Amino acid sequence: MALLHRWLLTHGTGRNVTLAVVAVCVLFAAFAPLILWFQQQTAGFMPFDNQFPLTPAMMAEQLRHYTDGSRGYYAGFAAVDMLFPPVFSLFFALLWAWLLRGAPASQPILANRLLWLPFVSAGFDWIENFGNIWIIYGAGPEPVYLLMLAFKYAKLCAVAINIGVAIWLAGQRQRAD
């Protein structure tokens, strides 16, 4: 962990935060056609990852509309969706580190111990993604639906925390200026 913290604090620059934003935007752009093609194959349904709200009953109903074509497009979506979590988390970790550079010294715990927190959302997202793959390709049992949904909402909570901490750090940095 100490190595990760040192790396983030060293590389948490405005330039690197900007590069991470560009990488996130590129991945978002890659999602767009994949989602559209997927919807064309599945009676208009979006991938589970992009649906809110989502219930096990909705998932079971939608799976009846999945075709070999939709599963093929989902493979492309899943490939991009496996790359997205670490890139998105790295963006937040670099942003936090960059914001800490100008913040008062009152956040040593963030600077020294908690810069790994943005990666929690990536872990939840990967578990959600593997659950989706199991459900879509292996017809995972219905308890897997609930587990996948639990990780989906845990990921969303972790992302909300990432955003909240970034806003708080930006405020602390602004006060210091």
N, C-alpha and C positions, 0 to 999 in steps of 0.2 A: 504494500500500500504506500509506503514511504516513497518508493520509486515513482509510482503513478502521481503522487502529490507533487513531487519535485518537478516531474515532467510537465504537468499541467501548469504549475506556477511559472515555470520557465517559458512555456509556449503559449500561455494565456495572453496573447497580444491582440490588438484590434485587427491586425492583418489576418491572423489565424482564425479569429472569430468570423471575419468576413468570408474567408475560404470555407469555413464550416457551413455558413449560411448558404453559400453557393452550392455546396455538395448536397445539402438538404433540399434545396430548390430543384436541383437536377433529378434527385430521386423522386420528388413529388411529380415532376414532369413525366418521368418514366411510368409512374402509376396511371396517369390519365388514360392513355390508349389501352392499357391492359384492362382497366376497369370497364371501359366502354365495350371492348371486345367480349369480355366475360359476360356483361349484361346481355349482349346480343345472343349469347348462347344459353342463357338461363332465365328466360321469360322476364327479363328486366331486373332481376335481383342483383344487388351488389355483393361483393365478397363479404363474408361474415365480419371481417375486420373493420369494414366501413359502415356497418349498420348500427343505428341507435334508435330506439331500443332493440334488443334482440333477446329472444327467449328460446329455450330448447324446443318448444312446439313450433316456433317460426323456422328454426333450423331444420327440423325434421320435414316440414312441409316443403321448404325450398330445395332440400336435397333430392326430392322426387323430380325436380326440373333440371338437375345437373345431367349433362351429356358428356360424352368423351371429349367433345370440342370445348366445353366449359372447363373440364378438368385440365385440358391442355393449356388453356389460357391462364388458369389458376396457377399452374406450375411457373409460368413467367412472373405472375404477380407475386407468388411466394418467394421467388428468387430475389426480387427487388425488396420485398418485405423483410427478408432476412438481413439485407444490407442496411436497411433504414434504421433499426434501433441503435446500433452502436454509433452511427454517424450523428443521429439526433442527440444521443446522450453526450457524445463528444462535444457537440456544439454547446450544450448547456454547461458542461464541465469547463470548457475553455472560456465561455462567457463569465461564469462565476469567478474563475481565476483572474480574468482581466479586470472585472469589476472590483475584486479585492485589492488590486494594485493601488487603486485610488481611494479605497475606503479607510476609515480610521482603524487603528490597530485593535479595535474592540472585537474583531471577529477572528481571533487566532484559532478557535476551534474549527471554523470553516476552512481557513487556510491550511491548517495542519492535519486535520483529521477527516473532514467530511466531503472533500471534493469528489469522492467516489460515488456519492449519493445519486447523481444524475444517471448512473449506469444501472440503478435498480429498475428503472422503467424499461430498460433494454432487456433485462432478465425476464421481467413479466411478459414483455412483448414476444420474446422468443418462445416462451412456454405457450402463450396463446397461439402463436403461429404453428408450433408443432402439434398442438391440439387440433387446430383447423385442418392441418394436413392429414392427421389420423382420421378425423371425421370424414373428410371429403374423399380420401383415397382408400381408407381401410374400413369405412363405415363403423367407426368407433362406437361403443355402446353409449346410451344416453347419459350415464353419469359423466362421461367425458365432456359432454355438452356443458354441463354445469361447471365443471372444473375449468374449461376453456373460458367460459363467461366470467368466472371469478377472477381469472388472471387478466382478462380484458379490462374489467373495471378497476382492478388493482393497478394496472398500467396507467389508466387514465388518472387515477389519484396521484400516482408518482409523477406523472407529467405536470399535473396541476401544482404539485409541490415544487417541481423544478422551475416553473414559471413564477410562482410566488416568491421563491428565494431570489430569483433573478431581479424581480421588481424591487424587493426589499434591499438587495445589494446596490441596485442602481440609486435608490433613495439615499442610502448611506454614503455612497460615493458623491452624490450631488451635495449633500450636507457638508462633506469634507472640503469641497471646492470652494 
